[in-house]
Amino acid sequence: MSEQLDHYSTNFSSEKFPILLITDQVNSPANLGSLFRLADAFHIEKIIFCGIDEAIINSNRLKRTARSTQNTVSCEFEENIEEVVNQLQEENVQLLALEITDDSIPVEQLQLQENQSLALIIGEENLGVNKNILEKTSANIHITMFGKNSSMNVAQATGIALYEITKKLSSFQQK
């Protein structure tokens, strides 16, 4: 019979991934809490929250959803996403937007380079990623869906994208 493991009895890899998660006005406390948990689960470098009030970090809903990961995941708050993206471009960080566009590719088809830092940009659920930001990305990626709806919850989509991206990055380590 299988025995359920807890946080202290698993032996998952502690590999850290060179991924920045950048939010473009994502402001739902539940989604933000979920993003903290995802950032912890996939052991990414940092979350950069753009265009929201830093006080949201004290929301009870965020804290309940984050399950204390807001205390351990590195994050920063920036007002202007364009300034953040411009700085990352200067640092040669590969910019990816999780957005369905006329030129987006399925995340599973994304080609990554070894030792390349990258930033995954996600947008607010109703508006998506700002058009000016989409023009600065090296690729726009989407999740292949089979139903009639063309979108899903931003945190769920981010989890799927981070899974696919970290799986690709892990393959470089296994060579």
N, C-alpha and C positions, 0 to 999 in steps of 0.2 A: 504494500500500500504506500502511496506517495505521501511524503510529509511536506507540508507547506513551510517554506522558508521565510524568514523575516529579514529586515534590513541588515542585521548583524551576522546572519548565517549564509549570505550569498557570497560568491567569489567572482563577481563581475569585474571586468577590466576597469582600471581607473584611467584609461587613456583620455587625454584632453584633446579636444579638436579645435583647430584654428578657425573657429566660426564666430562671427559676431551676428547677433540677431538684432535687427533694427526695426522698430515699430513706427509706422506712419499714422499717428493719431489713434491708435488702438486705445480705447479708454474704458472698456468694461472691466470692472474689478475682478469678475470671475474669469474672464479671458486672460487678464494680466497675471492672476494667480496661477492659472494653468501654464502660462508661458514660463514662469519661474520654475515650476516643476519640470517642464520639458527641458529647460536649459540645464537643470541639475541632472536629469536623467541621461541626457546626451553629452554632458560634461563639456559644454561649449565655453568659450572664453568670456563672453559678456553679452548682456542685453543693453541696447541703447534705446531708451524710450524717447521718442520725438513728438513734440507738440502736445504734451499733456502735463498736468500739474503734479509735481512730485508728492504732494500731500496725499495722493491716491494710495500710496504705499501703506498708509495707515488704515485703509478701509478694512472693516471686519470681514467683508466678503472676500477680498483679496487674500487676507491672512488665512482664512479657513481653507480656501482653495489651494493656496501655495504650500500649506503644511510646513511652515518654517523655512522653506527654501529661499524666501525673500531675504533671509538673514545670511545666507551662505553664497548665493549666486551674485557674482559681480554685475553691477548695473550702474548706469548713469542716466541722467535726464538732460536732454538738450531741447531747446526751443525750435531750432531751425534744422529740419532734416536735410535741406539742400547743402548747408554748410558741412554737415556731417559727411554726406556723400562726396562732396568735393574734396574734403580732407582724405577720405579713404581712397579716392581715385589717385591723389598725389602719392599715396603710400603703396600703390599698385595692388590694392586689395580687390579681388574679383567680386563684382557686384551682381547679385542675382535677385530678381524680384519674383515672389510667389504670386503670380497674377495670370489669369487667362487673357491672352492678347492674340492679335492676328499672327504673331510670329513666335508665340510661346511654344516650348517643347515639353513633352512629358518629363517629369523629374527623373524617371528611370532611364531616360536617354541622355541625360546630362553627362558631358565629358568633363572630368576634372583633371588638374595637373597635380602631381606630387609636390608637396611643400608649398602649396599656394594658399595663402590666407584668403578667406572669403567672408562676405557679408550677405546674409539672407534678409531681404527687406519684405516686410509684410504690411498690409494696409488694413485700415478700419473696415469692418465688415460691409457697410453700405457703400462706401466710396472707393475702396481698394487703394492701391498704391498710386500716388500722385503722378499724373502724366509726365511732368518735368523730370521726375525721378526715373520713370520707365525709360526715358530717352538716354539715361546715363548708365544703364546696366549692360553687362556683357551678355546676359541671357535672361529671358523671362521664362519661368518654368511653371507648369501647372500639373495638377493631379488628374490622371485619367479617371473620368467618372462615367457611370453607365446609366444613371437614372435621368429623369427629365430636368432636375434642378442643375444649374451650372455652378453652384457654389456650396461650400460647407462652412461650418464654424471655423473661425480663424485659428483657434488653438488646435483643433483637430487637424486642420490642413498643415499647420506648422509642424506638428508631431510626425505626420507622414513624410513631409519633406525632409525633416532632420533625420529621420530613420534612413531614408534613401541616400542622403548625402553622407552621413557618417558611415554607412555600409560601404560606400565607394572609397571614402578616405581610409577606412580600416584595411581595405584590400591592398593599399600601398604598404602598410606595415607588415603584411603577411608575406610579402615577396622576399 
